[in-house]
Amino acid sequence: MSSKYRRWWRDAVIYQVYVRSFLDSTGDGIGDLAGVRAGLPYLKKLGVDGIWLSPFYPSPQHDHGYDVADYRDVDPTFGDLAEFDLLMAAGRRLGIKVLLDIVPNHCSSEHPWFQEALAATAGSAARARFHFADGRGPDGAEPPNNWHAMFGGPAWTRVTEADGRPGQWYLHMFTSDQPDWNWRDPEVADEFDRTLRFWLDRGVDGFRIDVAAGLFKHPDLPDSPDPEADARTRDSVNPLAWNQPEVHEVWRHWRAVCEEYTARDGRERLLVGEVSVPTAREHAQYVRPDELHQAFFFDLLGAPWNPDAFRKVISEAMQDIAGTGSTVTWVLNNHDQVRTVTRYGEFTTEGSGLGAARARAAALLMLALPGAAYIYQGEELGLPEVVDLPDDVLTDPIFRRTGSRARIRDGCRVPLPWSGQVSPFGFTSGTEGAKPWLPQPEYFADHATDRALADTRSFWHLYRDGLQLRAALPQLGEGPLRWLDTPPGVLAFARGDDGDGFVCAVNFGTAPTPAPVSGTPLLSSGPCPAGVLPGSTAAWWISDPL
């Protein structure tokens, strides 16, 4: 493989910062860019290579920034462009890459171009930037097709025209506050070019691309045979609305823009996509050498706690994705998913329990796999999902649109605990009793950063030690993987060239089993006596030579 493709991103560990929940510098209960800057030394100590910032652009915050009203500025809630520049400078000093979240599938209904489209007439250039269409049935009173939005309800909203009469409908695959762009209109592509260059000129190291399999819809907008599939699965399932072939030309162009900047100064910029497609083979099409550098591989996140399931998704990723010349981008948690501590089983408020043990084991497994890894803030503290938030504090548009708590995302977005025994746990610079934008439960005291750093048995030390070994050992990061024979319920693989001897093993069961190898222990997710692999435990070894 050409050295052109062996860059920092291939085995990087990136920390996802959900800005409004990371650290608040102003005392208003909402995290901000100055808070991120203040937290960078903490992340440097943890050992990550870079950060991905959730959207901080001007927005009415109907979907917490994923409804963008201006792609080239900072919402006053989070700071301003001067503060962003200070954050970039601090990241460079510490050697921490900075990626921005960009949202090209849809914008806010308050975006100036959409407001212009509302004021314009049917067939206008302003409406061509979005998906406006006449309705069906008498007087156009029915939506143009039967599609449903992922967050519930129809995917179409009818507008009132300037003369006061009911008019056309516009498409929104998430909420009516987030109209979908029409990427068949060249003005849209040109506008995003300007946005990419604006932030690249300010020194960013790349972009995480929201809904990267979106952008284009079937040109005829036909009815779907299963119109509620997206809402039912909370995923990009409708084949008429997602994963259209034209999207690959966009990523080829964006890759060329990034390569242009790399040619100027030798710093490779990264494009990593949120790609939700049915198979690893389709996923691989997005990371061909002239498209995205990487795309999140969500199959590991979605795998049940079962060694056969984990081995299957890992093997498919290594075969189909790594074969493109990219590396797999592993993830176990993010801002849209139930945290692993809760997802994998029971948890206790002090951080023990089966779910916590499995989450620790899964973390070591992920960090031992070939490729890159993304960590979601609070994952390194062993934070559980907050499942008992009262209805009156919920902000997820899924709850607003459906009235159902099923798969809502507020529980993984509760602000981080940093110090102390009572909320706000050092999250906000306001006085004790200041209220974070989502309430923190009392048991967050057991997960606070100051306590985690002081306890060598904590999740934080497991992650920090794993990241240090990952950086130090030549067998880890990019490279081959070889499965080992194991007893039932155990998954084990070797890394590095033959004879290098690094082994990761995970006992998915609850009963102890003999260790699959002998040798020098490096790290384990729980107490691991010599020659034994306890239940719900992962361990790393340098094995004895054969």
NUTITI-649829 format. One record per residue (C-alpha): residue number from 1; residue in three letters; x, y, z. Coordinates in steps of 0.2 Angstrom, whole numbers, plus 5000, padded with zeros to 4 digits. Example, Ala and Ser with C-alpha at 12.3 -4.5 7.8 and 13.67 -1.06 7.14 Angstrom:
    k    r     X     Y     Z
    1  ALA  5062  4978  5039
    2  SER  5068  4995  5036
! end
This chain:
    k    r     X     Y     Z
    1  MET  5000  5000  5000
    2  SER  5006  5017  4996
    3  SER  5013  5027  5011
    4  LYS  5001  5041  5005
    5  TYR  4987  5031  5014
    6  ARG  4997  5027  5030
    7  ARG  4992  5043  5040
    8  TRP  4988  5048  5058
    9  TRP  4970  5044  5056
   10  ARG  4972  5025  5052
   11  ASP  4974  5020  5070
   12  ALA  4969  5036  5079
   13  VAL  4959  5036  5095
   14  ILE  4946  5051  5094
   15  TYR  4936  5057  5109
   16  GLN  4919  5063  5105
   17  VAL  4915  5079  5114
   18  TYR  4896  5083  5116
   19  VAL  4899  5101  5118
   20  ARG  4884  5106  5128
   21  SER  4887  5092  5141
   22  PHE  4906  5093  5142
   23  LEU  4911  5108  5153
   24  ASP  4902  5124  5156
   25  SER  4913  5140  5158
   26  THR  4899  5153  5160
   27  GLY  4888  5146  5173
   28  ASP  4872  5145  5162
   29  GLY  4871  5126  5164
   30  ILE  4876  5123  5146
   31  GLY  4894  5117  5140
   32  ASP  4903  5128  5128
   33  LEU  4919  5130  5118
   34  ALA  4929  5138  5132
   35  GLY  4924  5123  5143
   36  VAL  4931  5111  5130
   37  ARG  4947  5121  5129
   38  ALA  4948  5120  5148
   39  GLY  4946  5101  5147
   40  LEU  4960  5098  5134
   41  PRO  4973  5094  5147
   42  TYR  4962  5081  5154
   43  LEU  4960  5073  5137
   44  LYS  4979  5074  5134
   45  LYS  4982  5065  5151
   46  LEU  4969  5052  5145
   47  GLY  4979  5049  5129
   48  VAL  4968  5052  5115
   49  ASP  4974  5058  5098
   50  GLY  4960  5070  5094
   51  ILE  4942  5076  5097
   52  TRP  4926  5077  5087
   53  LEU  4915  5092  5092
   54  SER  4897  5090  5091
   55  PRO  4888  5105  5081
   56  PHE  4891  5122  5089
   57  TYR  4884  5132  5075
   58  PRO  4870  5145  5076
   59  SER  4854  5135  5078
   60  PRO  4837  5136  5087
   61  GLN  4843  5119  5095
   62  HIS  4827  5110  5091
   63  ASP  4839  5095  5089
   64  HIS  4853  5102  5099
   65  GLY  4863  5109  5085
   66  TYR  4859  5096  5071
   67  ASP  4847  5109  5065
   68  VAL  4860  5122  5058
   69  ALA  4855  5139  5054
   70  ASP  4872  5146  5049
   71  TYR  4886  5133  5045
   72  ARG  4900  5146  5046
   73  ASP  4899  5154  5064
   74  VAL  4897  5149  5082
   75  ASP  4881  5150  5092
   76  PRO  4883  5163  5106
   77  THR  4877  5149  5118
   78  PHE  4894  5141  5115
   79  GLY  4905  5156  5112
   80  ASP  4911  5164  5096
   81  LEU  4924  5162  5082
   82  ALA  4938  5170  5093
   83  GLU  4935  5157  5106
   84  PHE  4935  5144  5093
   85  ASP  4952  5150  5087
   86  LEU  4958  5149  5104
   87  LEU  4952  5131  5106
   88  MET  4961  5127  5089
   89  ALA  4977  5135  5096
   90  ALA  4976  5125  5112
   91  GLY  4974  5109  5103
   92  ARG  4989  5112  5092
   93  ARG  5000  5115  5107
   94  LEU  4994  5099  5115
   95  GLY  4995  5089  5099
   96  ILE  4976  5085  5099
   97  LYS  4968  5085  5082
   98  VAL  4951  5094  5081
   99  LEU  4937  5087  5070
  100  LEU  4920  5096  5067
  101  ASP  4903  5089  5065
  102  ILE  4896  5094  5048
  103  VAL  4877  5091  5044
  104  PRO  4875  5091  5025
  105  ASN  4858  5081  5024
  106  HIS  4847  5094  5031
  107  CYS  4848  5112  5039
  108  SER  4837  5122  5051
  109  SER  4820  5128  5046
  110  GLU  4827  5145  5051
  111  HIS  4841  5144  5039
  112  PRO  4841  5160  5028
  113  TRP  4839  5149  5012
  114  PHE  4824  5140  5019
  115  GLN  4816  5156  5024
  116  GLU  4819  5162  5007
  117  ALA  4811  5146  5000
  118  LEU  4796  5149  5010
  119  ALA  4793  5166  5004
  120  ALA  4796  5161  4986
  121  THR  4784  5152  4974
  122  ALA  4783  5135  4967
  123  GLY  4796  5131  4954
  124  SER  4808  5145  4960
  125  ALA  4826  5143  4961
  126  ALA  4825  5146  4980
  127  ARG  4814  5131  4982
  128  ALA  4825  5120  4971
  129  ARG  4838  5120  4985
  130  PHE  4826  5109  4995
  131  HIS  4813  5096  4991
  132  PHE  4797  5105  4988
  133  ALA  4783  5096  4979
  134  ASP  4764  5097  4976
  135  GLY  4753  5087  4986
  136  ARG  4742  5072  4980
  137  GLY  4723  5071  4981
  138  PRO  4710  5084  4980
  139  ASP  4718  5101  4982
  140  GLY  4735  5093  4985
  141  ALA  4730  5090  5003
  142  GLU  4739  5073  5004
  143  PRO  4758  5072  5006
  144  PRO  4768  5069  4989
  145  ASN  4772  5051  4995
  146  ASN  4770  5040  5010
  147  TRP  4787  5042  5018
  148  HIS  4788  5044  5037
  149  ALA  4802  5054  5046
  150  MET  4814  5044  5057
  151  PHE  4809  5054  5072
  152  GLY  4791  5050  5070
  153  GLY  4776  5057  5059
  154  PRO  4775  5060  5041
  155  ALA  4791  5066  5032
  156  TRP  4782  5080  5023
  157  THR  4775  5097  5030
  158  ARG  4763  5108  5020
  159  VAL  4767  5126  5019
  160  THR  4756  5141  5018
  161  GLU  4759  5152  5003
  162  ALA  4762  5171  5003
  163  ASP  4743  5173  4998
  164  GLY  4738  5163  5013
  165  ARG  4732  5148  5004
  166  PRO  4739  5130  5008
  167  GLY  4753  5126  4996
  168  GLN  4767  5114  4992
  169  TRP  4775  5102  5004
  170  TYR  4793  5100  5009
  171  LEU  4803  5085  5014
  172  HIS  4811  5082  5031
  173  MET  4818  5065  5035
  174  PHE  4820  5069  5053
  175  THR  4809  5083  5059
  176  SER  4799  5097  5051
  177  ASP  4812  5109  5059
  178  GLN  4825  5101  5048
  179  PRO  4821  5102  5030
  180  ASP  4832  5091  5018
  181  TRP  4843  5099  5006
  182  ASN  4841  5094  4988
  183  TRP  4859  5090  4982
  184  ARG  4853  5088  4964
  185  ASP  4854  5107  4964
  186  PRO  4872  5113  4961
  187  GLU  4870  5128  4972
  188  VAL  4869  5117  4987
  189  ALA  4886  5108  4983
  190  ASP  4894  5125  4980
  191  GLU  4888  5132  4997
  192  PHE  4895  5117  5006
  193  ASP  4911  5119  4997
  194  ARG  4912  5137  5004
  195  THR  4908  5129  5022
  196  LEU  4922  5116  5020
  197  ARG  4935  5129  5015
  198  PHE  4930  5141  5029
  199  TRP  4934  5129  5043
  200  LEU  4949  5121  5034
  201  ASP  4956  5139  5032
  202  ARG  4954  5140  5051
  203  GLY  4965  5125  5054
  204  VAL  4953  5110  5057
  205  ASP  4959  5093  5055
  206  GLY  4944  5086  5047
  207  PHE  4925  5083  5048
  208  ARG  4914  5070  5055
  209  ILE  4899  5069  5042
  210  ASP  4882  5067  5049
  211  VAL  4870  5056  5039
  212  ALA  4884  5052  5026
  213  ALA  4873  5040  5017
  214  GLY  4860  5053  5014
  215  LEU  4860  5069  5004
  216  PHE  4851  5061  4988
  217  LYS  4834  5054  4987
  218  HIS  4826  5044  4973
  219  PRO  4823  5057  4959
  220  ASP  4805  5052  4957
  221  LEU  4801  5052  4976
  222  PRO  4790  5036  4974
  223  ASP  4780  5028  4988
  224  SER  4790  5016  4999
  225  PRO  4784  4998  5002
  226  ASP  4788  5000  5020
  227  PRO  4785  5019  5024
  228  GLU  4787  5017  5043
  229  ALA  4804  5007  5042
  230  ASP  4815  5022  5047
  231  ALA  4804  5027  5062
  232  ARG  4802  5009  5068
  233  THR  4821  5006  5068
  234  ARG  4827  5024  5071
  235  ASP  4839  5020  5057
  236  SER  4842  5025  5038
  237  VAL  4832  5010  5031
  238  ASN  4821  5017  5017
  239  PRO  4831  5013  5001
  240  LEU  4823  5027  4992
  241  ALA  4829  5040  5004
  242  TRP  4846  5034  5008
  243  ASN  4862  5027  5000
  244  GLN  4858  5033  4983
  245  PRO  4873  5030  4971
  246  GLU  4875  5049  4967
  247  VAL  4881  5052  4985
  248  HIS  4898  5044  4981
  249  GLU  4902  5059  4969
  250  VAL  4900  5071  4983
  251  TRP  4913  5062  4994
  252  ARG  4925  5061  4980
  253  HIS  4924  5079  4978
  254  TRP  4926  5082  4997
  255  ARG  4941  5071  4997
  256  ALA  4949  5081  4983
  257  VAL  4946  5097  4993
  258  CYS  4955  5089  5008
  259  GLU  4969  5083  4997
  260  GLU  4971  5100  4991
  261  TYR  4974  5107  5008
  262  THR  4986  5092  5012
  263  ALA  4996  5096  4997
  264  ARG  4999  5114  5004
  265  ASP  5006  5109  5021
  266  GLY  5008  5090  5022
  267  ARG  4994  5089  5036
  268  GLU  4981  5076  5031
  269  ARG  4963  5081  5034
  270  LEU  4951  5067  5039
  271  LEU  4933  5064  5033
  272  VAL  4924  5051  5044
  273  GLY  4906  5047  5039
  274  GLU  4891  5042  5049
  275  VAL  4887  5028  5037
  276  SER  4872  5017  5041
  277  VAL  4869  5004  5027
  278  PRO  4864  4986  5028
  279  THR  4880  4977  5025
  280  ALA  4899  4979  5028
  281  ARG  4901  4977  5009
  282  GLU  4890  4992  5006
  283  HIS  4899  5001  5020
  284  ALA  4916  4998  5011
  285  GLN  4910  5007  4996
  286  TYR  4911  5024  5006
  287  VAL  4929  5021  5011
  288  ARG  4937  5018  4994
  289  PRO  4953  5027  4991
  290  ASP  4946  5042  4983
  291  GLU  4931  5044  4995
  292  LEU  4929  5045  5014
  293  HIS  4945  5041  5024
  294  GLN  4934  5031  5036
  295  ALA  4916  5028  5041
  296  PHE  4910  5022  5058
  297  PHE  4907  5004  5059
  298  PHE  4891  5003  5069
  299  ASP  4889  4984  5068
  300  LEU  4900  4981  5084
  301  LEU  4890  4994  5093
  302  GLY  4874  4984  5089
  303  ALA  4881  4967  5092
  304  PRO  4873  4957  5107
  305  TRP  4885  4952  5121
  306  ASN  4889  4935  5112
  307  PRO  4906  4929  5106
  308  ASP  4899  4923  5090
  309  ALA  4891  4939  5086
  310  PHE  4907  4949  5090
  311  ARG  4918  4938  5079
  312  LYS  4906  4938  5065
  313  VAL  4905  4957  5064
  314  ILE  4924  4960  5067
  315  SER  4928  4947  5053
  316  GLU  4916  4955  5040
  317  ALA  4923  4972  5044
  318  MET  4941  4966  5042
  319  GLN  4937  4957  5026
  320  ASP  4926  4970  5017
  321  ILE  4932  4987  5024
  322  ALA  4951  4984  5027
  323  GLY  4951  4977  5009
  324  THR  4948  4995  5002
  325  GLY  4964  5002  5009
  326  SER  4955  5011  5023
  327  THR  4955  5005  5041
  328  VAL  4940  5000  5052
  329  THR  4933  5014  5063
  330  TRP  4927  5005  5079
  331  VAL  4914  5013  5091
  332  LEU  4904  5006  5106
  333  ASN  4895  5022  5112
  334  ASN  4890  5039  5105
  335  HIS  4877  5053  5108
  336  ASP  4863  5043  5100
  337  GLN  4864  5026  5108
  338  VAL  4861  5019  5126
  339  ARG  4878  5018  5135
  340  THR  4887  5001  5136
  341  VAL  4886  5000  5155
  342  THR  4867  4999  5154
  343  ARG  4865  4991  5137
  344  TYR  4876  4976  5142
  345  GLY  4866  4972  5157
  346  GLU  4862  4977  5175
  347  PHE  4872  4990  5183
  348  THR  4873  4997  5201
  349  THR  4875  5016  5204
  350  GLU  4892  5014  5211
  351  GLY  4898  5007  5195
  352  SER  4899  4988  5198
  353  GLY  4887  4975  5191
  354  LEU  4887  4964  5176
  355  GLY  4884  4979  5163
  356  ALA  4900  4988  5170
  357  ALA  4910  4972  5169
  358  ARG  4905  4969  5151
  359  ALA  4908  4987  5146
  360  ARG  4926  4987  5153
  361  ALA  4929  4970  5144
  362  ALA  4922  4977  5128
  363  ALA  4933  4993  5129
  364  LEU  4949  4982  5130
  365  LEU  4943  4972  5115
  366  MET  4939  4988  5105
  367  LEU  4956  4996  5109
  368  ALA  4965  4980  5103
  369  LEU  4957  4979  5086
  370  PRO  4966  4985  5070
  371  GLY  4961  5002  5065
  372  ALA  4954  5018  5073
  373  ALA  4943  5019  5089
  374  TYR  4931  5033  5094
  375  ILE  4927  5035  5113
  376  TYR  4911  5045  5118
  377  GLN  4913  5057  5133
  378  GLY  4909  5049  5149
  379  GLU  4913  5031  5142
  380  GLU  4930  5033  5151
  381  LEU  4921  5036  5167
  382  GLY  4909  5021  5166
  383  LEU  4894  5032  5165
  384  PRO  4877  5023  5164
  385  GLU  4862  5028  5154
  386  VAL  4851  5040  5165
  387  VAL  4835  5031  5163
  388  ASP  4824  5040  5175
  389  LEU  4824  5058  5169
  390  PRO  4807  5066  5171
  391  ASP  4796  5069  5156
  392  ASP  4797  5088  5159
  393  VAL  4815  5089  5156
  394  LEU  4817  5079  5141
  395  THR  4822  5088  5125
  396  ASP  4824  5074  5112
  397  PRO  4813  5078  5097
  398  ILE  4809  5060  5096
  399  PHE  4800  5062  5113
  400  ARG  4791  5078  5107
  401  ARG  4785  5071  5091
  402  THR  4780  5053  5097
  403  GLY  4776  5055  5115
  404  SER  4786  5039  5118
  405  ARG  4802  5037  5128
  406  ALA  4807  5022  5117
  407  ARG  4825  5025  5110
  408  ILE  4826  5043  5116
  409  ARG  4843  5050  5118
  410  ASP  4843  5062  5133
  411  GLY  4849  5048  5144
  412  CYS  4867  5047  5136
  413  ARG  4868  5066  5135
  414  VAL  4867  5071  5154
  415  PRO  4882  5083  5158
  416  LEU  4898  5075  5164
  417  PRO  4902  5075  5183
  418  TRP  4919  5082  5186
  419  SER  4921  5084  5205
  420  GLY  4912  5085  5221
  421  GLN  4897  5076  5230
  422  VAL  4882  5086  5223
  423  SER  4876  5092  5207
  424  PRO  4882  5101  5196
  425  PHE  4898  5091  5201
  426  GLY  4910  5104  5194
  427  PHE  4902  5104  5177
  428  THR  4897  5122  5178
  429  SER  4906  5137  5185
  430  GLY  4891  5143  5194
  431  THR  4888  5141  5212
  432  GLU  4882  5125  5220
  433  GLY  4864  5122  5215
  434  ALA  4866  5129  5198
  435  LYS  4856  5118  5186
  436  PRO  4864  5109  5171
  437  TRP  4853  5109  5156
  438  LEU  4849  5091  5160
  439  PRO  4848  5085  5178
  440  GLN  4862  5074  5185
  441  PRO  4858  5060  5196
  442  GLU  4865  5059  5214
  443  TYR  4875  5043  5209
  444  PHE  4886  5053  5197
  445  ALA  4896  5057  5212
  446  ASP  4903  5040  5211
  447  HIS  4909  5043  5193
  448  ALA  4916  5060  5195
  449  THR  4932  5063  5186
  450  ASP  4942  5068  5202
  451  ARG  4937  5052  5210
  452  ALA  4941  5042  5194
  453  LEU  4958  5049  5193
  454  ALA  4962  5045  5211
  455  ASP  4956  5026  5210
  456  THR  4968  5015  5200
  457  ARG  4954  5002  5198
  458  SER  4942  5015  5189
  459  PHE  4936  5014  5171
  460  TRP  4947  5030  5168
  461  HIS  4963  5021  5173
  462  LEU  4958  5006  5162
  463  TYR  4956  5017  5147
  464  ARG  4971  5027  5150
  465  ASP  4982  5012  5153
  466  GLY  4974  5004  5137
  467  LEU  4978  5019  5127
  468  GLN  4996  5020  5133
  469  LEU  4999  5002  5129
  470  ARG  4991  5005  5112
  471  ALA  5003  5019  5108
  472  ALA  5018  5010  5114
  473  LEU  5016  4992  5107
  474  PRO  5020  4990  5088
  475  GLN  5007  4976  5087
  476  LEU  4992  4987  5091
  477  GLY  4984  5000  5080
  478  GLU  4985  4996  5061
  479  GLY  4990  4978  5056
  480  PRO  4984  4960  5055
  481  LEU  4973  4950  5067
  482  ARG  4973  4931  5069
  483  TRP  4959  4922  5078
  484  LEU  4964  4909  5091
  485  ASP  4956  4893  5095
  486  THR  4947  4895  5112
  487  PRO  4934  4886  5123
  488  PRO  4916  4890  5121
  489  GLY  4911  4907  5127
  490  VAL  4928  4915  5124
  491  LEU  4935  4925  5110
  492  ALA  4953  4928  5108
  493  PHE  4965  4935  5094
  494  ALA  4983  4938  5091
  495  ARG  4990  4955  5084
  496  GLY  5006  4958  5075
  497  ASP  5017  4948  5064
  498  ASP  5020  4929  5068
  499  GLY  5029  4928  5084
  500  ASP  5026  4945  5091
  501  GLY  5015  4937  5104
  502  PHE  5001  4950  5108
  503  VAL  4985  4942  5113
  504  CYS  4968  4949  5118
  505  ALA  4955  4937  5125
  506  VAL  4937  4940  5131
  507  ASN  4927  4928  5142
  508  PHE  4909  4932  5137
  509  GLY  4902  4920  5150
  510  THR  4900  4922  5169
  511  ALA  4911  4908  5175
  512  PRO  4930  4908  5175
  513  THR  4939  4898  5162
  514  PRO  4957  4893  5159
  515  ALA  4967  4907  5151
  516  PRO  4969  4903  5132
  517  VAL  4988  4908  5133
  518  SER  5002  4909  5145
  519  GLY  5014  4923  5146
  520  THR  5016  4940  5153
  521  PRO  5000  4949  5158
  522  LEU  4999  4967  5152
  523  LEU  4981  4973  5157
  524  SER  4964  4966  5162
  525  SER  4947  4973  5164
  526  GLY  4945  4965  5181
  527  PRO  4955  4955  5193
  528  CYS  4963  4941  5183
  529  PRO  4973  4927  5193
  530  ALA  4987  4919  5184
  531  GLY  4981  4906  5172
  532  VAL  4963  4910  5174
  533  LEU  4951  4922  5164
  534  PRO  4936  4926  5175
  535  GLY  4919  4929  5168
  536  SER  4914  4945  5159
  537  THR  4933  4950  5158
  538  ALA  4945  4954  5145
  539  ALA  4964  4953  5146
  540  TRP  4979  4957  5136
  541  TRP  4995  4947  5136
  542  ILE  5012  4945  5128
  543  SER  5011  4927  5126
  544  ASP  5026  4914  5128
  545  PRO  5035  4910  5112
  546  LEU  5029  4893  5105
! end
